Amino acid sequence: MKKLLTGAIMAIAISQAFAAPDPNFHIYLAFGQSNMEGQGDIGQQDKTVDERFQILWAADNGSCSGKTMGKWSTAVPPLAHCQGAKLGPTDYFGRTMVEKTDPQIKVGVIVVAVAGCSIKLFDKNNYTSYISSVQTTQNWMMGRINTYGGNPYGRLIEMAKKAQEDGVIKGIIFHQGETDAGDGNWPSAVKKVYDNIIKDLGLENDIPFLAGEVLRSGVSAGANNNIAKLPQQSKNFYVVSSEGFNQALGDGQNVHFTSQEYRDFGKRYAEKMIEVLGDKLKPIAESSSSAAESSSSVVASSSSEAKSSSSHSHHGVSSSSEVDTGFAQVNHLAGGALTVNKAGNVQLSLAKATQLTVKVYSSLGKEVLDLSGNYAGTNTLVLAGRIPAGRYVVSAQGEGFKATKAVMVK
C-alpha cells in the first residue's frame, strides 16, 4: 500500500509540476536540403489546410505572414522558411497523416531544410567547419543557414523540445543526399545525426526514420545507391521510393520534383509512416490529466486507510499529513529551497544539515536517479550527462522539508 500511495502522490506531483503533453498530438521532424525545402509552385489547392495539421515554425525571419518562430499555426505552405522554399513533401505528408488517422489525432511538423547542404551541416559537433568551407564558395547558402540561427541542427532540436511540451514525437522524415551522392560515408553520417536526435530529445529507440529517394533521372541519381544502404544502418530506417517521378521541375539538372510529384511523394511518406507505426497511431482515450485524476482518487481512497493503519509521525509529519500535503505540493518546504538555476541545474539549499531522500522521476513517474544523502548549505545537483535529455521532476523530502521541482535536462 505504501508503494501504491507513493506512486499515486508522485503522479499528482508530476501533473502539477508541468502540464502533460497531449498523447494524441503526433509530432514529426522533417529535415534535409532543397527537396525538403520544397521547390514546387504553391497552387490554390495547396492553400486550404485542415486545422488538425499544424506547423511549429522553425525559421526566425518574419517575411511569412502568420508564421512566428516557436509558435504553432495551420500548416499552410511554405513550411521550411521564406527564402525561396515552396511546396515540398512535408505538405502532403501531414495532410495524408491527418486524413488517414483517427479524427482525435492532430499532426504537427517541424521543418528545417537548407538547399544545397551536405549532411555535414547537421553534424552537431562539426557543422561549424562545414559552414566555414561553404561561406565563400556558396555564399547564397548562408542566408538559409542564418534563418536557423546559424545552426540548423540546433534549431531543429530547440523547436523539437518545445514541441514535446505539447505533443509526442512519433517519427522523422528526411530528404537529403544529392550533395553527398559520391560520399560512401554518407549512410553512417546520417545514422550519427539520427542517434544525436534520439539522445538530445530523450526519445525511445524505436523512432522511425524515413528517407526519400532522389530523382532517378537527375544528375544526383547516384545518391540513391547511398540511400538504399540506410536500412543497413538501423532497423528504424526505411526508404521511400521515387519510382515514377521523372517529370522534373525543369531546373536543367533534373534535381527537383514537380508540384504534383511533391504532393504524391508526401503521400508516399505518410503511407510508409502509417505502415511502420501501425497501432501506435491509435488515439489514447485516457489523457495524462485524467490519469492524474485517477491517481488522485487512489490517494483519496488510500488516505483513510493510511490514517487508520498508522497515526505516528514520520520525519515530523503524520501519515495523513503526508497524503494531504506531501509530494503533491510543489515547493512546499521548510528551512530551505529547491530551485532551477540559469544553467538548468537543480539547486538544493538548506538552513541546516539534513538527511534527505532525493529522487529524479521521468515525466511518466518512473524513478531514474537516486541522489539521497546528507545535505547542508547550497548544493548543485547536476543532471545533464547522467540521464538522457528530457523533462523530469526532482523530489526531495526529509525532516521538515518536502519539495518537488520540474526541470528540463538538455
Secondary structure as UniProt FT lines:
FT   HELIX           2..17
FT   TURN            23..24
FT   STRAND          25..32
FT   HELIX           34..37
FT   HELIX           44..46
FT   TURN            51..52
FT   STRAND          53..56
FT   TURN            65..66
FT   TURN            69..70
FT   STRAND          72..74
FT   HELIX           89..99
FT   TURN            103..104
FT   STRAND          106..113
FT   TURN            115..116
FT   HELIX           119..122
FT   TURN            124..126
FT   HELIX           127..134
FT   TURN            135..137
FT   HELIX           140..146
FT   TURN            147..150
FT   HELIX           152..163
FT   TURN            164..166
FT   STRAND          168..175
FT   TURN            179..182
FT   TURN            184..185
FT   HELIX           186..201
FT   TURN            205..206
FT   STRAND          209..212
FT   TURN            216..217
FT   TURN            219..222
FT   HELIX           223..227
FT   TURN            228..229
FT   HELIX           230..232
FT   TURN            235..236
FT   STRAND          237..240
FT   TURN            243..244
FT   HELIX           259..277
FT   HELIX           278..281
FT   HELIX           288..309
FT   STRAND          313..314
FT   TURN            315..316
FT   STRAND          317..318
FT   HELIX           319..325
FT   TURN            327..328
FT   TURN            330..331
FT   STRAND          336..340
FT   TURN            342..343
FT   STRAND          346..362
FT   TURN            363..364
FT   STRAND          367..370
FT   STRAND          373..381
FT   TURN            385..386
FT   STRAND          390..398
FT   TURN            399..400
FT   STRAND          401..409
//
